[in-house]
Amino acid sequence: MKRICSLLAVAALVTGACGDFTMTDPNSPGQIGNNPSRARVQETVAGILLAARSDASDWNLDAGILGREAYRFDGSDPRFTGELLSGPLDPGGGAFGGDHWVEHYNTIRTTNDLLNVIGSAAQLSNAEQRGTRGFAQTLQAYSFLMVLMAHTDAPAHNGDSIPVDVNRPVSDPPAPLVANTDAFLYVTNLLDSANVELAAGGSAFPFNLPSGFTGFATPAEFQRFNRALKGAVEVYRGSMGCGACYGTALTALAASFIDTLGGAGTLNRGVYFNFSTAPGDAPNPLFQNPQTGENFVHPSLRDSVETKPGGGNDNRYTAKVVDRPLVTATGLSSDLGWIRYPSTDAEVPIIRNEELILLRAEANLATALPVLAANDVNYVRVASGGLAAIAGLGAQTPAQILGQILRERKYSLLYEGHRWFDLRRTGNINALILDRAGDQRFSTLPVPLSERQARQQ
């Protein structure tokens, strides 16, 4: 066995030691058995986090390309500028059209393995078992949400979207695909179940979490992360037709870690995936030399950026984008590089305070509180962008205010995997730029061909 010091397990959390467990493969640990020890629970938690992290950077790049935030001029793989921009999206492979599925169902499978046996863990107290259950259900809900962000109801698939009833023996028939509305309801109920378990989870988890979870490493703290995800899911449901969901979103966000009192210093507070070059870990693949790397910024981001009252571009833009030599490939051009992830150990956000504030703005707008929505929009503009507040924003039409919220999300959450989904869920997909003749605006990735075929047997 290879003894590891995995960043996503216990290394550098408290003592810097490698922890008290061994893993033959940290990316695919063996299935946890009945009556697991504390060390086995810790190992499985590490496996869950590794599995959940495995798609984070890839999603931000692919969603960035689909959402016209990014290009990738990769001479060895033209699908970044072909399949993702022009199509057709191929459901038969594990990349591009068929991507952003297997990674998260691996996470879901591992969380179910843990959930199925945690009640038998004699070394853990009842409170520790419940806290672990709440943790696993929250991470499972996150992975379901990520699959939903990539896959919406497709008429060619009879309106079906993703499977959710997947905690079943491999000998059983595959779980049925369900519509997005049902899947989102499943996710929100799962988050509520997790919140109940976390509330009964005692003062500490029976495992350590990596530094990206600093401030959210106890059951009570983790509840605020859970409520943040709940708020996001309810705003998403609201934008897709569930009017009552916006009120639920506001309640959840109030119980999260949302903060508009701490100024710019609190905007990045949140939960992150860690990366590093330490043994047993992995570097952030979105880090590249911004002058020579293959990932480029879409020029439209510069074209639409606002300037600050004293001059200079929006701080959110200048913190993430830098000029570079012009490159032209396959009819596309850019002279802008990414500095959003400036090192091999740059963290990738799961959810952070700046996003929560803009989610609350959207929910307040939808519940006829436009002035409160405007206050949150202007807070982010000033604190994050260094821009001037928009005078009279609260008196504008709901459509105008929503447009401004989406604009702020564009720059606040740049290269974080949101823009494509935001335009889809709000019915604004036609706002995506078509750079070349033949390019398309895609509203969903296809269900992988293997999933479709498995249900036809």
Secondary structure, 3 states (H helix, E strand, C coil): CCCCCCCCCCCCCCCCCCCCCCCCCCCCCCCCCCCCCHHHHHHHHHHHHHHHHCCHHHHHHHHHHHCCCEEECCCCCHHHCCCCCCCCCCCCCCCHHHCCCHHHHHHHHHHHHHHHHHHHCCCCCHHHHHHHHHHHHHHHHHHHHHHHHHCCCCHHHCCCCEECCCCCCCCCCCCCEECHHHHHHHHHHHHHHHHHHHHCCCCCCCCCCCHHHCCCCCHHHHHHHHHHHHHHHHHHHHHCCCCCHHHHHHHHHHCCCCCCCCHHHHCCCEEEECCCCCCCCCCCCCCCCCCCCCEEECCHHHHCCCECCCCCECHHHHCCEEEEEEEEECCEEEEEEECCCCCCCCCEEEEEHHHHHHHHHHHHHHCCCHHHHHHHHHHHHHHHHCCCCCCCHHHCCHHHHHHHHHHHHHHHCCCCCCHHHHHHHCCCHHHCCCCCCCCCCCCCCCCCHHHHHHCCC
